[in-house]
Amino acid sequence: MGRPSSQIRDCPILRPHLTFAIGDVHGELQLLASAFARIEARAGAVPFRIVMLGDYVDRGPDSAGVVRLLRERERQYDLVCLKGNHEDLMIRACDGGDPGLWLRNGGEETLRSYRGAVPPEDLAWLRALPVRFGDGRRIYVHGGLKPHVPLDEQDDEACMWIRTPFLEAPAGAFPAHVVHGHTPYWDGKPEPDEPELLAHRTNLDTYACETGRLAIGVFETQRPGGPVEVLRVSRPVTVRAG
């Protein structure tokens, strides 16, 4: 059993009128930059918050660039960055654990983007990330929550890693609508490139590192429940001459 979560950020529903949530980025720097531009255009002059749902690193080509951009935009936006299971894998490996599991799950691409050495300041930033965020209307988390378990008894491991018990839980198993990533939504499709929108949870993981598409949930901060809109950004298609 994981330890009770000590890395939680909660905030009252006051200033921002819109909350934008972004699913798993996995080293896709170009998609993340496009998502930020799309959010700014959509929000206009309306105050907004951005919640990143974790998994910034591994698999994609530029995890180092993604972390750098997030750290820069923290100074510009009301930006909440949550910790995902891939950040957990990376931290454990860099802190002296067995690196094998991390390297087999996209860590090699991350190390390559860092040219073999992760800066201490990036590791410190990743370690300090919260695993859950609440705004009074919704709960934002990377993996999910244990069903029928009070929020103050949820643990870090479940928040980052849980799958089946959370995904199969019925409406009413959680105290508020849950916004998450971590598990791409296939449902018989050739690619999991669309979010999963249910009454009690919103899944924004569109497997961006493979599909080239990233989903952004748009939530009215004062209104409970799921998104009022889903924005999408796509990786440009390269056409080879000849």
N, C-alpha and C positions, 0 to 999 in steps of 0.2 A: 504493500500500500504506500502511495506517495505521501509526502508530508503535507500538512495543511498549507494552503497557499498564503505566503507572506508577500507575494509580489502582485498586488492588486491596486488598480487605480480607479477611484470612483469620483464622479463629478456631478454636481447638481445640474438640472436642466435650466440653464439661465441664458447665456449670451447667444450662442450660435443658433441660427434658424434652421440650418441644414447640416446633416452629418453625412459624409461620404465614406463608405467603407470599401477598401480594396483588398481583394483576395491574394492568394499566393503568387509572388512575383518570381521567385527562383532565378535570380541573376539576370532577368530581362530588363536591363537598364533603359533601353529605348522605349519599351512599353510603359515603364513607370513614369518616365518623363512625359510621355504622351498623356498618361492618365492625369498627371498634375495639370497639364495644360487644358485638358478637357474639363476638369473640375473648375478651374478658374473661369473658363468661358461660361460654364453652366451657372455658377454662383453669381457672377456679376458683382454687384455691390452688396449682396446679401451675406451677412456673417456666416461663416461655416467652420466646421471641424472636419478633419480627416482621421479616420481610424484605419491603421494598417493591421491586417489580421495575421501577420507572421509569415515565416518561410521566405525570407528575403534572399537567402543564400542557397547554393548548391544547384547542380544540373545545368543551369543557364550559363551564358558566356561571361558575364561581368558582375559577379557577386560583390566584388570590391567596390565597383562603381555604384551599385545599388545602395550599399551601406553608406558610402560617402554622400550620395544625394539625400538620403533620409536624414543624415546628421545635419546637412546644410539646411534642409527645409524645416527642420525643427525650429530654426531661428526665424523662419518666415511665416509659418502656418501655426494654427492651433492643431498640432499633429500628435496623435497617440500611436506609438509603435508597440505592438504586442510581440511577445516571444513565441515562436513556433517550435515544432519538434526538430526542425533542421538546425535552428540556432542552438537548441539544446544539444544535439549531436556534436556540433562544431565546438561548443564550449567545453564539453566533456573531453573531446579529443585533444584540444589545445591545452587543457589543464592537466594533462598527464594520463588520461584514460587511454584505452585501446582505440587507436584511430581507425581500425579496420572497418567497423560498421559505418562510420562517417564517410570514409573514402569510397566505399562501395555504393553509397547512396548520394553521390554527387559532390562529395568533398574534394575529389581530385580537380574538378572544374573550378571550385572555389579557390583552392590553393594556387592553381595556375593563374587565376585572375589577380591574386596577391603576389605573384612571382615567388611563391614558396614561403613567404613569411607574413603572417597576419600582424598588423601593428597593435601594440598593447592598448592603444586608445580605442580601437575598434572592438577589441575583445571586452574591454571594460564597459563600453556602451551596450554591447549585446548582453552581457551578464546582468546589467541593471534593468533590462526591459521587464515590464510587468507581464503577467500571463493573462490578465483579464481586465476589462474596463466596463463600467456601468454608468449610464447617463440618466438613470431613473426611469427610462422607458424600455431600454433594451440592454442585453448583456452581450458584449463583444469578446470573442475568444478564438484562439486558433483551432483547436481540435474539437472541443465541446465540453459538456458538463456531465457529471454523473446524475442520472435521473433520480428524482425524489430525494435529493441530498441538499440540505440548506447551503446557501452560498458560502457561509463562513466555515463550512466543513469540506468544501471542495479542495482538492489538492493540485499542486503544480503539474504533476505528471498527467493527470486526467485532462487538465485544461489544454495541454499541448499534444497529447497522444491518443486520447480515447477515440474509438470509432463506433463499433457495432452497438454497444449498449445505448450510446447517445443517439445514433442515427435511427435506431428502431424504437426509440421512446415515443409514446403518444403525446398529443397535445395535453397540457396540464402537468407534465412532468417537471417543468421548470417555472420559476417565478416570473419570468418575462420572456419576450421574444429573444431568441438567441441568433446572433449573426456570427458566422464562422467560415472557415476554409477547410484545409487539410485533406478532404476526401473528394476527389473529382466525381461529378454526377454523370454517370454513363447512361443508365436507363435505356439500353439497347441502341444508343446512337453510335455512329462510327467514331465520333470524337466527343469527349466531355467538355465541350466549349460553351455551354450555357449554364447559368446558375440554377440552383434548385430552390424554388420559392414555395414554402409551405406556411400554413397558418401560424405555426409555433417556432419556426426557424427559417433562416435564409443561408444557403450555402453558396459562397462566392468563389470557390476554387474551380477555375476553368482550365487547369493544367496548362498554364500559359507557356511554360518552357517547351511544350510539344505542339500545342494548337496555335501558338502565336496570337492568342486573344486573351484579353484581361477584362474582367467585369468589375464595375464600380456600382455599388448599391447606393441609392440616394434616399435618405431618410429625413422626414420632417421631425426635427428634434422634439417638438412638443406633442407629437402624435405617436402613440404606441403601435407596435406591429411591424410588418415588413416594409420593404421599400416602396416609395411612390413611383420610382423609376429606376431602370438599370441602364447605365451608360456602358459602352463597349469601346475599347481601343484595340487595334490590330497591328501586327507587325507588317511593314510594307512587303509586298511580294516583289521579289527580284526576278526580272525577266532577262534571261541570258540571250545575248545576240547569237545569230546563226542557227 
